[in-house]
């Protein structure tokens, strides 16, 4: 699996699956960076959407009902995942570049020792 393939194919993971993936020895550092940065961007997008959609969702259900909470949760999840699939806000790619630069500079430091 190539890191570039991952960045174009967003896969939502729960926290346990993400922990397993990051701890896996079968994935390269670039693949791990891509997945973790996408998950981070998805979380940020969810936070933005949660606030932005609040006025729009008001009145759909009783504000205190479970139905309202579920509807809002699934709507923001779905929208955020689709935004990230479509390229997101670019946060993931910036993080991947920064993490890639950091790991390559650490590799060169380790090799010089």
N, C-alpha and C positions, 0 to 999 in steps of 0.2 A: 504494500500500500504506500503510495507516494504522498508526501505532505501536501503537494499541490492538489492532489485528488481529494484530500480531506477538506481543504479550505473551500472547495467548490461543493462539497457534499456534507452539509451540516447534519449531525446526528445528535439529537438531544439525549443526554445521559443523566441518570439520577446520581446522587453523591457517591453511592457505593460503587456504581459502575465506573464513574470517573476516577475514583481512588484506585480501583483495580487496573484501569487502563494506564494511569500514570506510573503505577508500580510495575507494570509489565516489562519484561526484558525483551519482548518480541517487537517492540515499537522503537523507532528512532527518536532522538530528542526533537527533531523537526516535527514529526508526527504528533508527539505529545504537546509541543508548544502550540501547534495549530488547533488541536482539539480543545485544550484548556483555554486558549484565547477566545475561541468561538463561544465556549460556554460562558466565559466572563462577559463578552459583549452581549450575549443573549440575556443575561441577568440584568445588565444595565438597561437594555432596551425595555425589558419588562418593568423595571422601576419607572422609567420615563412614561411608558404607556399607562401604567397604573394611575398616575396622576392626570395624564392628559385625557384619558377616557372617562374619568370620574363624572364630569358634567354630562357627558353624552349618555351614559348608562343610567343615570338617575331617572327614576320613574318607570323603568322597565319592570322591576319587581319591587316588592316591599323592601326597603333598604336594609332592614334587620333580618330578612329571611335567608335561609340557607341557599335557596334558589338564586338569589341575587349574588351571593358570594361565589357560588359555583360558576354562574354565567360569566361574571367578571373575570374570574381566574382563568377559565378556558379561553375566553376571548383574548385576553392579554397574552396568554401562552402561545396561542395559535398565531397571533399577529407578530409577536416578537420572533418566533422561530422562522416565519416567512420573511421577515425583514432581514434576519441574519443570513438565511439561505440566499437571498437576493444580493448579498454583498454588505448588508448592514450599514453602519455609519463609518466604517473604515477602522474602527478601534482594533478589531481582531488582527488586521494586516499590520498595523503599526506595532502592536504587541509582539507579533511574530518576528518582525524585523528587529525589534529591540532585544528580544530573547535570543534570537539567532546571533546577533552581534555580540551579546554577552557571552554566549556559550563558545563562540569561536575565539574570542579574546582569552577566555579561561583555558581553552585547549592549547593555545599558543604559549600561554604562561606556564602551563603544566609541562609542555614539551621542552621548554627551555631549562627546566630544573633538573 
